[in-house]
Amino acid sequence: MITLDIISDPICPWCYIGKVKLDRALEAAAENPFDITWRPFQLNPDMPPEGMDRRAYLEAKFGGPERAAQVYAAIAQAARDAGLDIDFSRIARTPNTLDAHRLILWSRATGNQSAVVSQLFRRYFQLGQDISDHEVLIDAARAAGMEPEVVARLLASDADKDEIRRQDAAAREMGVSGVPTFIVAGRHVLQGAQETGLWSQVIDELLAARV
């Protein structure tokens, strides 16, 4: 299979939109040519462990409430266009995503990565859950088919925190400054939430090249 590395952050709305568009192309394809790995990138690497009030965070990031509202109105419209019902009003806090990324890393080893990523996106963007909360992460792991007791023990430790930071740093050293970033076969880079039609074309060309 062809590797597809997806560098993302589970609090990135464009990453959620991008996943949905890719998933639709894969569902329509005759065959899935990809071995997909989700890789970490923290949009806010200096976020306090407890996170921060979302409104205050966005207003500081975008230079005031009006600009923040404009930016997120555009994102909400893009989500609707993609058939997603994102409810930003339910999100009270912007979390630190280090532990969410640890869960995503572990889920790769158990074959549950896509399901875990979907759980995190849905819980954050549709249910407004705090995906830095260990109970939320354990429940997401359970729903995705992982062993919740194992995940609980790992989350209570410092396991793989340094690995997440290392992979995040490696992405930045490669020049990644925004997500989602898709790397096909370790060589071809696509940045941003690509349209389903583009992914269908890419998939068709990859499958044809294998014949």
C-alpha positions as CSV (number, residue, x, y, z in Angstrom):
1,M,0.0,0.0,0.0
2,I,1.0,3.6,-0.4
3,T,1.7,5.6,2.7
4,L,-0.4,8.6,3.5
5,D,0.8,10.6,6.5
6,I,-1.7,13.1,7.8
7,I,-0.2,15.8,10.0
8,S,-3.0,17.3,12.0
9,D,-4.4,18.5,15.4
10,P,-7.8,17.3,16.7
11,I,-8.8,20.8,17.5
12,C,-8.2,22.0,14.0
13,P,-11.6,22.4,12.1
14,W,-9.9,22.3,8.7
15,C,-8.4,18.9,9.7
16,Y,-11.9,17.6,10.5
17,I,-13.3,19.0,7.2
18,G,-10.3,17.5,5.3
19,K,-10.8,14.1,6.8
20,V,-14.5,14.0,5.8
21,K,-13.6,14.9,2.2
22,L,-10.9,12.3,2.1
23,D,-13.2,9.7,3.6
24,R,-15.8,10.3,1.0
25,A,-13.3,9.7,-1.8
26,L,-12.1,6.5,-0.2
27,E,-15.7,5.3,0.2
28,A,-16.3,5.9,-3.5
29,A,-13.1,4.3,-4.6
30,A,-12.8,0.8,-6.0
31,E,-10.0,0.2,-3.6
32,N,-8.2,2.0,-0.8
33,P,-4.6,2.4,-1.8
34,F,-3.5,4.1,1.3
35,D,-1.8,3.0,4.6
36,I,-2.8,6.0,6.6
37,T,-0.9,7.3,9.6
38,W,-2.1,10.3,11.6
39,R,0.8,12.3,12.9
40,P,0.9,15.1,15.6
41,F,1.1,18.8,15.2
42,Q,0.0,21.1,18.1
43,L,-1.5,24.3,16.9
44,N,-0.9,25.6,20.4
45,P,2.3,23.9,21.8
46,D,2.5,26.4,24.6
47,M,-1.1,26.0,25.7
48,P,-1.3,25.4,29.5
49,P,-2.2,21.8,30.5
50,E,-5.6,22.9,31.6
51,G,-6.3,24.8,28.4
52,M,-8.0,28.2,28.3
53,D,-11.3,29.9,27.7
54,R,-12.0,29.6,24.0
55,R,-13.4,33.0,23.5
56,A,-10.4,34.7,25.1
57,Y,-8.0,32.4,23.1
58,L,-9.6,33.2,19.8
59,E,-9.9,36.9,20.4
60,A,-6.2,37.0,21.4
61,K,-5.2,34.9,18.4
62,F,-7.2,36.9,15.8
63,G,-6.9,40.4,17.3
64,G,-10.3,40.9,18.7
65,P,-13.9,39.6,18.7
66,E,-14.9,40.9,15.3
67,R,-12.0,39.2,13.4
68,A,-12.5,36.0,15.4
69,A,-16.2,36.0,14.5
70,Q,-15.4,36.5,10.8
71,V,-12.8,33.8,10.7
72,Y,-15.1,31.2,12.4
73,A,-18.1,32.2,10.3
74,A,-16.1,31.3,7.2
75,I,-15.0,28.0,8.8
76,A,-18.6,27.2,9.8
77,Q,-19.8,27.8,6.3
78,A,-17.0,25.5,4.9
79,A,-18.1,22.8,7.3
80,R,-21.7,23.1,6.2
81,D,-20.7,22.9,2.6
82,A,-18.9,19.7,3.5
83,G,-22.0,18.3,5.2
84,L,-20.7,18.7,8.7
85,D,-22.7,20.1,11.6
86,I,-20.0,21.8,13.7
87,D,-21.4,23.5,16.9
88,F,-18.8,26.0,17.9
89,S,-21.1,27.4,20.6
90,R,-20.7,24.2,22.6
91,I,-16.9,24.5,22.9
92,A,-16.2,26.3,26.1
93,R,-12.4,25.8,26.3
94,T,-9.5,25.3,23.9
95,P,-7.6,22.3,25.3
96,N,-4.0,21.3,25.3
97,T,-3.9,18.4,22.8
98,L,-0.8,16.6,24.0
99,D,-2.7,13.7,25.6
100,A,-5.1,13.5,22.7
101,H,-2.1,13.0,20.4
102,R,-0.7,10.3,22.7
103,L,-4.0,8.5,22.3
104,I,-3.9,8.8,18.5
105,L,-0.3,7.5,18.6
106,W,-1.3,4.4,20.6
107,S,-4.3,3.7,18.5
108,R,-2.1,3.3,15.5
109,A,-0.5,0.2,17.2
110,T,-3.9,-1.3,17.8
111,G,-5.4,-0.6,14.4
112,N,-7.9,1.9,15.7
113,Q,-6.4,5.1,14.6
114,S,-9.0,6.3,12.1
115,A,-11.8,5.5,14.5
116,V,-10.1,7.3,17.4
117,V,-9.4,10.4,15.2
118,S,-13.1,10.4,14.2
119,Q,-14.2,10.1,17.8
120,L,-12.0,13.1,18.9
121,F,-13.2,15.3,16.1
122,R,-16.8,14.5,16.8
123,R,-16.5,14.9,20.5
124,Y,-14.8,18.3,20.3
125,F,-16.6,19.9,17.3
126,Q,-20.1,18.4,17.7
127,L,-20.4,17.6,21.4
128,G,-18.2,20.3,22.8
129,Q,-16.3,17.9,25.0
130,D,-12.9,18.7,26.5
131,I,-10.5,16.3,24.7
132,S,-7.8,16.9,27.2
133,D,-9.9,15.3,29.9
134,H,-8.7,11.8,30.6
135,E,-12.2,10.4,31.1
136,V,-13.3,11.8,27.7
137,L,-10.2,10.3,26.1
138,I,-10.8,6.9,27.8
139,D,-14.4,6.9,26.6
140,A,-13.3,7.8,23.1
141,A,-10.8,5.0,23.1
142,R,-13.5,2.6,24.3
143,A,-15.9,3.7,21.6
144,A,-13.2,3.2,19.0
145,G,-12.5,-0.4,20.1
146,M,-9.5,0.1,22.3
147,E,-9.0,-1.4,25.8
148,P,-10.0,1.5,28.2
149,E,-8.1,0.1,31.1
150,V,-4.8,0.1,29.1
151,V,-5.4,3.6,27.9
152,A,-6.2,4.8,31.4
153,R,-2.9,3.4,32.7
154,L,-0.9,5.0,29.8
155,L,-2.6,8.4,30.2
156,A,-1.7,8.4,34.0
157,S,1.9,8.1,33.0
158,D,4.3,10.2,30.9
159,A,4.4,7.6,28.2
160,D,5.2,9.0,24.8
161,K,5.0,12.7,25.7
162,D,8.5,13.2,24.4
163,E,7.7,11.2,21.3
164,I,4.8,13.5,20.5
165,R,7.0,16.5,21.0
166,R,9.7,15.0,18.8
167,Q,7.3,14.3,15.9
168,D,5.8,17.7,16.2
169,A,9.2,19.3,16.0
170,A,10.1,17.1,13.1
171,A,7.1,18.3,11.2
172,R,8.0,21.9,11.8
173,E,11.6,21.2,10.7
174,M,10.2,19.8,7.4
175,G,8.4,23.2,6.9
176,V,4.9,22.3,8.1
177,S,3.4,25.5,9.5
178,G,-0.3,24.6,9.2
179,V,-2.6,21.6,9.2
180,P,-3.9,19.5,7.7
181,T,-0.8,18.5,5.7
182,F,-1.0,15.3,3.7
183,I,2.2,13.5,2.6
184,V,1.7,10.9,-0.1
185,A,4.3,8.1,-0.5
186,G,6.7,10.2,1.6
187,R,7.2,12.6,-1.2
188,H,4.2,14.5,-2.5
189,V,2.7,17.1,-0.1
190,L,-0.8,18.4,-0.2
191,Q,-1.7,21.2,2.3
192,G,-5.2,22.1,3.5
193,A,-8.6,20.5,3.3
194,Q,-8.5,19.1,-0.2
195,E,-11.7,18.5,-2.2
196,T,-13.2,15.0,-2.5
197,G,-12.8,15.3,-6.3
198,L,-9.1,15.9,-6.1
199,W,-8.7,12.9,-3.8
200,S,-10.7,10.7,-6.1
201,Q,-8.4,11.8,-9.0
202,V,-5.3,11.0,-6.9
203,I,-6.7,7.6,-5.9
204,D,-7.6,6.7,-9.5
205,E,-4.1,7.6,-10.7
206,L,-2.4,5.6,-7.9
207,L,-4.5,2.6,-8.6
208,A,-3.9,2.8,-12.4
209,A,-0.2,3.1,-11.8
210,R,-0.3,-0.2,-10.0
211,V,-1.9,-2.1,-12.9
